[in-house]
Structures are given as C-alpha cells and as structure tokens.
Amino acid sequence: MHIVFLDRASLPVTLRSPALPHQWRDYPATSPAQLGVHARDAEVLISNKVVLDAATIAALPRLKLIAVAATGVNHIDLLAARQHGVAVCNIRGYADHSVPEHALMLMLALMRQLAAYRQQLAAGAWQQSPHFCLFGPAIRDLHGRTLAIVGNGALGQGTARLAQAFGMKIVQLERKQATICRPGYTPFVEGLAQADIISLHCPLDASSRHLIGAAELALLRRDAILINTARGGLVDEAALLDALHAGRLGGAGIDVLHEEPPRQGNALLDAKLPNLIVTPHIAWASHEAMSALGEQLIGNIEAWAGGQPRNLVC
C-alpha cells in the first residue's frame, strides 16, 4: 500500500509505522504545483491542510483513502471523494485538554490584564510607583462571571468544566438561527447579552461564517471578553477591531484568523492593543495532543485497511 503524507511538517511529532505492508513517502509541505507529483500513485493520502479538490481527486485513479490529519475537512471536496469511491476519515477528540486549557489561558490573561502589566513593567512603571505594588488597569476575577459557550462538543464541554472549577456560571448558547431553544440552552441573542466572556467552539460552515459580527458585538457588554480558538471565519475581524478601538469590548483572545498563515498580513496582528491577544493557531498543539493525533491518524489507516474503517466523514 502506497501511503503519502503531503504536509508532514504540520505534525512535528514522531509517528509509528503502520502495522501493515506499505510504502511510506512524506513531504514537509506540498504546494498546488507539487501536488500532482507528490500524490502520484498514492492509495492513501494524508493531508492536514493541503487542499484536495475535485480535479485533484479525479486525477488520482489509485486513491482509495484520504486520511485527514485534523478534525476539519473543509479543504477536501467530499462530493468528489464520494463520486470516485474515496473514503475520507478525520481525527476526533485529540485536543480535549489542550484547546480548553488554551481558552482558559486567554481568559485569565485578559481578565487579569497580563499584557498591559507586562508593558507597564517593561516601561519602568513599577520602579516609579509610590506604593509597594503597581495599580494599573482594573483586574477582574473569573469567579462569579458568566461564560457563554458556542458549541457543545468535546471542546466546549471541556472548556465549561475548567471554567466551572474557577467558579464561573456556564451558559450554553443555542444556534444563532434556531427557532426553538433546546432544553439546557439559552437563546443566542439572550446569551450574548448575559455574557461576561464568550468562547467559540463550533465548526465553520456557511451558517456560522461571521457568527460574531458588528451586530453581535453590539449586544455584548462593554467589558465583555471574546475568545475564539475554533475557526477564524467565525468572527468578522474588521468589526472586532472596530469594537476594540472604540472601547465597546473589554478584550479578545484569538488563536485563529480568516487566512492562515497570514502571508498578506492581518490588521489584528498590527493592532498592538493590550486587550487583544493573538496566538498562531496553537491551541491544539500541545505535545500530548499532537501525539494523540498522530496515534489516531495511524490507527485510522490501519482500521480502514483492515476492513473496519472508523471516523469516516464519507
């Protein structure tokens, strides 16, 4: 079996060899121009973020399985895969600790003004303080705050559990366009108005693009915090920056952008605001999470080859 990993450098952990007869070939990265050569003769293609569109899939007659080295599959043409009899499987439940911990880190850093105090300390403000400590931007506790969560999967639930340990009240938001609110959920608009912090843990699709835009930001309290460790397209970045500059939002912790990597730049990266923290899509990337992802990836290939496929998307 010919197995090809198109963007091996996107998963910088050791992978064990699949327990089946195979030939393995990997590339640190694969550009669109290189794709035809790199994927040639592959029966199994591993892709983290390399786009596999209809034309590519049609041009690979030996291809039988696309093993996605991530949860999201929006870079795969699933319809084309079905039409050509190509199975697609993905990774699930590997970052159940890493992403929630990152979300809580961003909440804590913003509520306790970590970046602002680091800036003041670097500028010598503590040395000049008339007091034993430095009084600057207001510090707030997580305890007693209301956390509104969008997305009730493993990551949303994991974030809720950590937040509850800090004494936070959890509000699970119903889908934005829902006409009926399920038991245990709060209507979307109502939940936004209640939130001290809102954390996004939902997929990106046509219905959720710009889930948080100017109208939604206007519903939030002026000191509310927005956390996005899910997908960049969930948030209207221009509207977010406007709200931060205008003082209509307490802060934002962003791990994802609408274009990654941001080769053309991004206004959020240039903002230099003490109440805006941007991290480079690393919420998922603890060593433990990446190791779990790698083990599941190889296991997915072995399960498919053994006639018992798992984690199938199509």
Secondary structure by P-SEA (a helix, b strand, c coil): cbbbbccccccccccccccccbbbbbbccccccccccccccccbbbbccccccaaaaaacccccccccccccccccaaaaaaaabbbbbbbccccccaaaaaaaaaaaaaaaaaaaaaaaaaaccccccccccccccbbbbcccbbbbbccccaaaaaaaaaaaaabbbbbbbccccccccccccccaaaaaaaccbbbbbccccccccccccaaaaaaccccbbbbbcccccccaaaaaaaaaaaccccbbbbccccccccccccccccccccccccccccccccaaaaaaaaaaaaaaaaaaaacccccccc
